[in-house]
Amino acid sequence: MSMTLTSSVPVQPTLRLAFALSMGAAVSLGITRIAYALQETS
């Protein structure tokens, strides 16, 4: 849904930057939690 929305409607640079930052934070948090879980098990 979001892909078609961003492709059809031009997004402001600030909104796109905020979205990229939030996605990057979510990904890094997920990777950190996965790495922590793997450390706990081993």
Secondary structure, DSSP 8 states (H G I E B T S, - for coil): -HHHHHHHS---HHHHHHHHHHHHHHHHHHHHHHHHHHHHH-
